[in-house]
Amino acid sequence: MSITGVFIFALGLALHFSKPVLKHLVHIVDALTTKGFSGTLTDLHHWSFHPNHRTTLSHFFTKSPWDEETLLRKLQQWILHRIKRIAKRENQPLFVSIDDTICQKTKPSSRAAHAIQGCGWHFSHKDHQSVWGHSLVWLMVHTFTQAFPFAFRLYDKKAGRSKIDLAIEMLSSLKVEPDRPVYVLMDSWYPSKKLIEACLSKGFHVIAMLKTNRILYPKGIAIQAKQFARYIEPQDTRLVTVGKERYRVYRYEGAIHGLDDAVVLLAWKADQPMTPEHLHCVLSTDRELGDEDILRYYAQRWTIECFFRQAKDQLKLDGYRVRHIRAVKRYWAVVLLACVYSIAESQQDLSTGLELLRSRKGHSVVEFIYNAAKQEIPIDVIKKQLHVA
């Protein structure tokens, strides 16, 4: 059994999937983690050294009767067991990061007969304009030392469910005992009253960036954070160092719009003027945390941004060309499987894991050629096996 197969077996998938399905998963993960993979079924077939015809891969994604939700559920069980063990061993809090990303596609012609299903126009903050594609809301679980993508949901405007609703749904699948603090990290788009209450109801705290127009109530007076900041003088702040950055921080404790009791840090980089344009507002529902810890914990949210970049660049999270929406979701599920497998094998991060797996594959190809030569297998047979004939 290959190392990939051992990991898939450890997930307990053999109890739910047939041998052909498990074989497909092993081959596909091997292909996904190969350097040079572009996301197409042709590449999946080529880099996995799959013995069957390429059309069997198309059938696997579109019509094969396997349940991708079972795959995701077993992955989540494995991830939670692993991440809770790390947090307990290293005496660290658990972090849950929520964010969304766009898998951009080319807008099809109105005459296109088989466009990719589920696409729509979504505003891209990176491109500062609306782009065509799929919008995915992702949830990651991590400690300071280990991070795993945990769940995703497709945001479809036509379905009538907001990104907040999708985030709450994913949070509901997080089964964490109350013996360890959990902090949900999010950017300024997500900390709505509805989502914050959903986190607090599970015993989770929230640390989030706030928009500077959020209403605070100093001494019971309603005022936007950026307006309140105009009354803060440098001597009212304290210098806080987080990583290589230094900030001037003013700590507000009290009510904000949608929350009766919280901490809001009004912070400026130490080398920038204390103007509303340079203001950052960071919310914490845990009033026991110090200023340094609030900012240090929030900095962990960068983990999910790194995941998006690495998953797109190295695993082609957005490189698929399958068109049926079920096939697209199955593709994302297998990418998630490949991510978790890569991280698990290296016990570090995704990039390090992929380097390790690619090195192993290179060695295995060399060993295959060496052993085939020792057995005097004809070179044409070897080329055919390696798909270079």
HELIX and SHEET records of a PDB file:
HELIX    1   1 ILE A    3  ALA A   10  1                                   8    
HELIX    2   2 LEU A   13  LEU A   15  5                                   3    
HELIX    3   3 LYS A   19  LEU A   32  1                                  14    
HELIX    4   4 LEU A   41  TRP A   47  1                                   7    
HELIX    5   5 THR A   55  THR A   62  1                                   8    
HELIX    6   6 GLU A   68  GLU A   90  1                                  23    
HELIX    7   7 LYS A  157  ALA A  159  5                                   3    
HELIX    8   8 LYS A  163  LEU A  171  1                                   9    
HELIX    9   9 LYS A  193  SER A  201  1                                   9    
HELIX   10  10 PRO A  218  GLY A  220  5                                   3    
HELIX   11  11 ALA A  225  PHE A  228  1                                   4    
HELIX   12  12 ALA A  229  TYR A  231  5                                   3    
HELIX   13  13 PRO A  234  ASP A  236  5                                   3    
HELIX   14  14 PRO A  276  HIS A  278  5                                   3    
HELIX   15  15 ASP A  291  TYR A  298  1                                   8    
HELIX   16  16 ALA A  299  ARG A  301  5                                   3    
HELIX   17  17 TRP A  302  LEU A  315  1                                  14    
HELIX   18  18 ILE A  325  SER A  346  1                                  22    
HELIX   19  19 LEU A  350  LYS A  374  1                                  25    
HELIX   20  20 ILE A  379  GLN A  385  1                                   7    
SHEET    1   A 9 GLY A 120  SER A 124  0                                        
SHEET    2   A 9 GLN A 129  HIS A 142 -1                                        
SHEET    3   A 9 LEU A  94  GLN A 104 -1                                        
SHEET    4   A 9 VAL A 182  MET A 186  1                                        
SHEET    5   A 9 HIS A 205  LEU A 210  1                                        
SHEET    6   A 9 HIS A 280  SER A 284 -1                                        
SHEET    7   A 9 LEU A 259  LYS A 269 -1                                        
SHEET    8   A 9 GLU A 245  ILE A 256 -1                                        
SHEET    9   A 9 ARG A 238  VAL A 242 -1                                        
SHEET    1   B 3 GLY A 120  SER A 124  0                                        
SHEET    2   B 3 GLN A 129  HIS A 142 -1                                        
SHEET    3   B 3 ALA A 147  TYR A 155 -1                                        
SHEET    1   C 2 ILE A 215  LEU A 216  0                                        
SHEET    2   C 2 ILE A 223  GLN A 224 -1                                        
END                                                                             
